[in-house]
Amino acid sequence: MTNGKLRVLVVDDHAVMRAGVVALLASEPSIEIIGEAADGRQALELVDRYEPDVALVDLRMPVLDGVATTAEIVARHPRTRVLILTTYDTDAEIERGVEAGAIGYLLKDTTRDQLVDAIHSASRGETVLAPRVAARLVARMRQPAEIPLTAREVDVLAAVADGLTNAEIGARLVIAEATVKTHLLRLFAKLDVNDRTRAVVVAMERGLLRRPS
């Protein structure tokens, strides 16, 4: 902090979004925007140079995504607090951001006053979560422990995500079609779903299946 102002870095690959965040904070006397970055690599260069108090970091960016960027900032400059500011609020995205070391997780529908308060709270080392994110985390904690998927079940689910039929899945994995059906029934039970599409969606939300790149 210099001159009583919190020094903030804005990191987002969308120029319009960066400009919007900067505009929101420009009139706040307690905050100084020390730089903007369009990707994680640029963000790290600016953090190395200026060591801001708080970095507002988007999740999905080119070159280096928000999770990797957060982990690097926390490792190299622990005094810089990272606030994730994103549109994504799935369980998997939230957990990845928090596990990387972010002190908070905000959504882009956050109001100006909420954002300013969050920045100040983060600078003091306080955890900040958007209400919707906090609700998801609480709901997740209340769920019974998940039964892990086997490697073969993940293979079957990945094939379903690729749009393969049961017969095609069997051919890919060199197993009988009846065996494919058995794996699917077990998957439905473990994920508490009733169809193939929902199984893929739930698995991706829980981080059990990698999203297509």
C-alpha positions as CSV (number, residue, x, y, z in Angstrom):
1,M,0.0,0.0,0.0
2,T,1.3,3.4,-0.9
3,N,-0.2,6.8,0.0
4,G,-2.9,5.0,1.8
5,K,-4.1,3.4,-1.4
6,L,-4.4,-0.3,-2.2
7,R,-2.5,-1.2,-5.3
8,V,-4.5,-3.4,-7.6
9,L,-3.7,-5.3,-10.8
10,V,-6.5,-6.3,-13.2
11,V,-5.9,-9.5,-15.2
12,D,-8.4,-10.5,-17.9
13,D,-8.0,-11.4,-21.6
14,H,-11.1,-9.4,-22.6
15,A,-10.1,-5.8,-23.2
16,V,-13.7,-4.6,-22.6
17,M,-14.0,-6.4,-19.3
18,R,-10.7,-5.1,-18.1
19,A,-11.8,-1.6,-19.1
20,G,-15.0,-2.1,-17.2
21,V,-13.3,-3.2,-14.0
22,V,-10.9,-0.3,-14.2
23,A,-13.7,2.2,-14.8
24,L,-15.6,0.8,-11.8
25,L,-12.6,1.3,-9.5
26,A,-11.3,4.5,-11.0
27,S,-13.4,6.8,-8.8
28,E,-12.5,4.8,-5.6
29,P,-10.0,7.0,-3.6
30,S,-8.7,4.1,-1.6
31,I,-7.6,2.1,-4.7
32,E,-4.9,2.6,-7.3
33,I,-4.9,0.5,-10.5
34,I,-1.2,-0.2,-11.1
35,G,-1.5,-2.1,-14.3
36,E,-3.6,-4.4,-16.6
37,A,-2.6,-7.7,-18.1
38,A,-4.3,-9.7,-20.9
39,D,-2.9,-13.1,-19.9
40,G,-1.2,-14.9,-17.0
41,R,2.3,-14.4,-18.3
42,Q,1.9,-10.6,-18.5
43,A,0.3,-10.7,-15.1
44,L,3.4,-12.4,-13.5
45,E,5.7,-9.9,-15.1
46,L,3.7,-7.0,-13.6
47,V,3.4,-8.7,-10.2
48,D,7.2,-9.2,-10.2
49,R,7.7,-5.5,-11.1
50,Y,5.1,-3.8,-8.9
51,E,4.1,-6.4,-6.2
52,P,0.5,-5.1,-6.0
53,D,-1.6,-5.6,-2.8
54,V,-4.4,-7.4,-4.7
55,A,-4.6,-9.0,-8.2
56,L,-8.0,-9.5,-9.8
57,V,-7.5,-12.6,-12.0
58,D,-9.9,-14.1,-14.6
59,L,-9.9,-17.9,-14.8
60,R,-9.8,-18.6,-18.5
61,M,-7.0,-16.9,-20.3
62,P,-4.5,-17.7,-23.1
63,V,-0.8,-18.4,-22.5
64,L,-1.3,-19.1,-18.7
65,D,-4.7,-19.6,-17.2
66,G,-6.0,-18.1,-14.0
67,V,-5.4,-21.2,-11.9
68,A,-1.7,-21.5,-12.9
69,T,-1.3,-17.7,-12.6
70,T,-2.7,-17.7,-9.1
71,A,-0.4,-20.5,-8.0
72,E,2.6,-18.7,-9.4
73,I,1.7,-15.4,-7.8
74,V,1.1,-17.0,-4.4
75,A,4.4,-18.9,-4.6
76,R,6.5,-16.0,-5.7
77,H,4.7,-13.1,-4.0
78,P,2.7,-14.3,-1.0
79,R,2.0,-10.7,0.1
80,T,-0.1,-10.2,-3.1
81,R,-3.6,-11.5,-2.5
82,V,-5.4,-13.0,-5.5
83,L,-9.1,-12.5,-6.1
84,I,-10.6,-14.7,-8.8
85,L,-13.0,-12.6,-10.9
86,T,-14.8,-14.8,-13.4
87,T,-18.1,-15.8,-14.9
88,Y,-17.6,-19.5,-14.0
89,D,-19.2,-20.9,-10.8
90,T,-19.1,-24.7,-11.2
91,D,-17.8,-26.7,-8.3
92,A,-14.7,-27.8,-10.2
93,E,-13.7,-24.2,-11.2
94,I,-14.3,-22.9,-7.7
95,E,-12.2,-25.7,-6.1
96,R,-9.4,-25.2,-8.6
97,G,-9.2,-21.5,-7.9
98,V,-9.2,-21.9,-4.1
99,E,-6.8,-24.8,-4.2
100,A,-4.3,-22.7,-6.2
101,G,-4.2,-20.2,-3.4
102,A,-6.8,-17.5,-4.3
103,I,-8.1,-15.8,-1.2
104,G,-11.4,-15.1,-2.8
105,Y,-13.7,-16.0,-5.6
106,L,-16.0,-13.4,-7.1
107,L,-18.4,-13.5,-10.1
108,K,-18.5,-10.8,-12.8
109,D,-22.0,-9.7,-11.8
110,T,-20.4,-8.3,-8.6
111,T,-21.4,-4.7,-7.9
112,R,-18.9,-1.9,-7.6
113,D,-19.4,-1.6,-3.8
114,Q,-19.1,-5.3,-3.4
115,L,-15.9,-5.4,-5.4
116,V,-14.3,-2.5,-3.5
117,D,-15.2,-4.2,-0.2
118,A,-13.8,-7.5,-1.4
119,I,-10.5,-5.9,-2.4
120,H,-10.1,-4.3,1.0
121,S,-11.1,-7.6,2.8
122,A,-8.6,-9.6,0.6
123,S,-5.8,-7.1,1.4
124,R,-6.4,-7.9,5.1
125,G,-6.1,-11.6,4.4
126,E,-9.8,-12.3,4.8
127,T,-11.5,-14.9,2.6
128,V,-14.1,-13.4,0.2
129,L,-16.7,-15.4,-1.7
130,A,-19.6,-14.3,-3.9
131,P,-22.8,-15.4,-2.2
132,R,-23.6,-17.9,-5.0
133,V,-20.1,-19.4,-4.7
134,A,-20.4,-19.7,-0.9
135,A,-23.8,-21.4,-1.3
136,R,-22.3,-23.9,-3.7
137,L,-19.4,-24.7,-1.4
138,V,-21.7,-25.2,1.6
139,A,-24.0,-27.4,-0.5
140,R,-21.0,-29.4,-1.6
141,M,-19.7,-29.9,2.0
142,R,-23.2,-31.2,3.0
143,Q,-23.1,-33.8,0.3
144,P,-22.1,-37.3,1.3
145,A,-18.6,-38.3,0.3
146,E,-18.4,-39.2,-3.4
147,I,-17.7,-42.8,-4.5
148,P,-14.6,-42.5,-6.7
149,L,-14.9,-43.6,-10.3
150,T,-12.7,-46.4,-11.6
151,A,-10.3,-45.8,-14.4
152,R,-12.5,-47.9,-16.7
153,E,-15.6,-45.9,-15.7
154,V,-13.7,-42.7,-16.6
155,D,-12.8,-44.3,-20.0
156,V,-16.4,-45.1,-20.6
157,L,-17.6,-41.7,-19.6
158,A,-15.0,-40.0,-21.8
159,A,-16.2,-42.1,-24.7
160,V,-19.8,-41.0,-24.0
161,A,-18.6,-37.4,-24.0
162,D,-17.1,-38.0,-27.4
163,G,-20.6,-39.0,-28.6
164,L,-19.9,-42.7,-29.1
165,T,-22.7,-45.3,-28.9
166,N,-22.4,-48.3,-26.6
167,A,-21.2,-50.5,-29.5
168,E,-18.6,-48.0,-30.5
169,I,-17.5,-47.6,-26.8
170,G,-17.1,-51.4,-26.6
171,A,-15.0,-51.4,-29.8
172,R,-12.8,-48.5,-28.6
173,L,-12.2,-50.1,-25.2
174,V,-12.2,-53.7,-26.4
175,I,-15.0,-54.8,-24.1
176,A,-18.4,-56.3,-24.7
177,E,-21.4,-54.0,-25.3
178,A,-23.1,-55.6,-22.3
179,T,-20.1,-54.6,-20.2
180,V,-20.4,-51.0,-21.4
181,K,-24.0,-51.0,-20.2
182,T,-23.0,-52.3,-16.8
183,H,-20.4,-49.6,-16.4
184,L,-23.0,-47.0,-17.4
185,L,-25.5,-48.2,-14.8
186,R,-22.8,-48.0,-12.1
187,L,-21.9,-44.5,-13.3
188,F,-25.5,-43.4,-13.1
189,A,-25.7,-44.7,-9.6
190,K,-22.5,-43.1,-8.4
191,L,-23.3,-39.7,-10.0
192,D,-27.0,-39.8,-9.1
193,V,-28.2,-39.2,-12.6
194,N,-30.6,-40.9,-15.0
195,D,-29.0,-40.4,-18.5
196,R,-25.8,-40.3,-20.4
197,T,-25.7,-36.5,-21.0
198,R,-26.3,-35.6,-17.4
199,A,-23.6,-38.1,-16.3
200,V,-21.1,-36.2,-18.5
201,V,-22.2,-32.8,-17.3
202,V,-22.1,-33.8,-13.6
203,A,-18.7,-35.5,-14.0
204,M,-17.3,-32.4,-15.6
205,E,-18.7,-30.1,-12.9
206,R,-17.1,-32.3,-10.2
207,G,-13.8,-32.4,-11.9
208,L,-14.1,-36.1,-12.5
209,L,-13.9,-35.7,-16.3
210,R,-11.7,-33.3,-18.2
211,R,-13.5,-30.7,-20.2
212,P,-12.8,-30.8,-23.9
213,S,-10.1,-28.3,-24.9
